[in-house]
Amino acid sequence: MPLVSTLLPFEAQAQVQRNFSAKALRGEVTFGEPPQAQLNRQATQLAPGARIRDTNNMMVVSGSLKGQRVVVNYTLDSLGQLHEIWILREEEARKLPWPRTPAEAQSWVFDPVAQTWTKP
């Protein structure tokens, strides 16, 4: 029984819905030698102080992700560099629609409670 009670917090944590920014777009990031990365197969960089969260919502350093290609929600800074990155769990990646461009995000409606987008 103690083993079960020890595992419950981790199981419950995995079920918690993460709250993404209304500015977050969907894409694919391939991590290179920091601060290099590819966003949707286009060369880019991580912003100074970029925050990367793994599927458990824990902060990770970009160097530990070198060579990995992952589906993410992300925000950009004012220079167009990756600022916030959330590596998505499978169920999060299946939530569609999710905007891939700023134009889509401006024309769609975001429900921050349900964490869903609706096309007009």
Secondary structure as a PSIPRED ss2 file (coil, helix, strand):
# PSIPRED VFORMAT (PSIPRED V4.0)

   1 M C   1.000  0.000  0.000
   2 P H   0.000  1.000  0.000
   3 L H   0.000  1.000  0.000
   4 V H   0.000  1.000  0.000
   5 S H   0.000  1.000  0.000
   6 T H   0.000  1.000  0.000
   7 L H   0.000  1.000  0.000
   8 L H   0.000  1.000  0.000
   9 P H   0.000  1.000  0.000
  10 F H   0.000  1.000  0.000
  11 E H   0.000  1.000  0.000
  12 A H   0.000  1.000  0.000
  13 Q H   0.000  1.000  0.000
  14 A H   0.000  1.000  0.000
  15 Q H   0.000  1.000  0.000
  16 V C   1.000  0.000  0.000
  17 Q C   1.000  0.000  0.000
  18 R C   1.000  0.000  0.000
  19 N C   1.000  0.000  0.000
  20 F C   1.000  0.000  0.000
  21 S C   1.000  0.000  0.000
  22 A C   1.000  0.000  0.000
  23 K C   1.000  0.000  0.000
  24 A C   1.000  0.000  0.000
  25 L E   0.000  0.000  1.000
  26 R E   0.000  0.000  1.000
  27 G E   0.000  0.000  1.000
  28 E E   0.000  0.000  1.000
  29 V E   0.000  0.000  1.000
  30 T E   0.000  0.000  1.000
  31 F E   0.000  0.000  1.000
  32 G C   1.000  0.000  0.000
  33 E C   1.000  0.000  0.000
  34 P C   1.000  0.000  0.000
  35 P C   1.000  0.000  0.000
  36 Q E   0.000  0.000  1.000
  37 A E   0.000  0.000  1.000
  38 Q E   0.000  0.000  1.000
  39 L E   0.000  0.000  1.000
  40 N C   1.000  0.000  0.000
  41 R C   1.000  0.000  0.000
  42 Q E   0.000  0.000  1.000
  43 A E   0.000  0.000  1.000
  44 T E   0.000  0.000  1.000
  45 Q E   0.000  0.000  1.000
  46 L E   0.000  0.000  1.000
  47 A E   0.000  0.000  1.000
  48 P E   0.000  0.000  1.000
  49 G E   0.000  0.000  1.000
  50 A E   0.000  0.000  1.000
  51 R E   0.000  0.000  1.000
  52 I E   0.000  0.000  1.000
  53 R E   0.000  0.000  1.000
  54 D C   1.000  0.000  0.000
  55 T C   1.000  0.000  0.000
  56 N C   1.000  0.000  0.000
  57 N C   1.000  0.000  0.000
  58 M C   1.000  0.000  0.000
  59 M E   0.000  0.000  1.000
  60 V E   0.000  0.000  1.000
  61 V C   1.000  0.000  0.000
  62 S H   0.000  1.000  0.000
  63 G H   0.000  1.000  0.000
  64 S H   0.000  1.000  0.000
  65 L H   0.000  1.000  0.000
  66 K C   1.000  0.000  0.000
  67 G C   1.000  0.000  0.000
  68 Q C   1.000  0.000  0.000
  69 R E   0.000  0.000  1.000
  70 V E   0.000  0.000  1.000
  71 V E   0.000  0.000  1.000
  72 V E   0.000  0.000  1.000
  73 N E   0.000  0.000  1.000
  74 Y E   0.000  0.000  1.000
  75 T E   0.000  0.000  1.000
  76 L E   0.000  0.000  1.000
  77 D C   1.000  0.000  0.000
  78 S C   1.000  0.000  0.000
  79 L C   1.000  0.000  0.000
  80 G C   1.000  0.000  0.000
  81 Q C   1.000  0.000  0.000
  82 L E   0.000  0.000  1.000
  83 H E   0.000  0.000  1.000
  84 E E   0.000  0.000  1.000
  85 I E   0.000  0.000  1.000
  86 W E   0.000  0.000  1.000
  87 I E   0.000  0.000  1.000
  88 L C   1.000  0.000  0.000
  89 R C   1.000  0.000  0.000
  90 E H   0.000  1.000  0.000
  91 E H   0.000  1.000  0.000
  92 E H   0.000  1.000  0.000
  93 A H   0.000  1.000  0.000
  94 R C   1.000  0.000  0.000
  95 K C   1.000  0.000  0.000
  96 L C   1.000  0.000  0.000
  97 P C   1.000  0.000  0.000
  98 W C   1.000  0.000  0.000
  99 P C   1.000  0.000  0.000
 100 R C   1.000  0.000  0.000
 101 T C   1.000  0.000  0.000
 102 P H   0.000  1.000  0.000
 103 A H   0.000  1.000  0.000
 104 E H   0.000  1.000  0.000
 105 A H   0.000  1.000  0.000
 106 Q H   0.000  1.000  0.000
 107 S H   0.000  1.000  0.000
 108 W C   1.000  0.000  0.000
 109 V E   0.000  0.000  1.000
 110 F E   0.000  0.000  1.000
 111 D E   0.000  0.000  1.000
 112 P C   1.000  0.000  0.000
 113 V C   1.000  0.000  0.000
 114 A C   1.000  0.000  0.000
 115 Q C   1.000  0.000  0.000
 116 T E   0.000  0.000  1.000
 117 W E   0.000  0.000  1.000
 118 T E   0.000  0.000  1.000
 119 K C   1.000  0.000  0.000
 120 P C   1.000  0.000  0.000
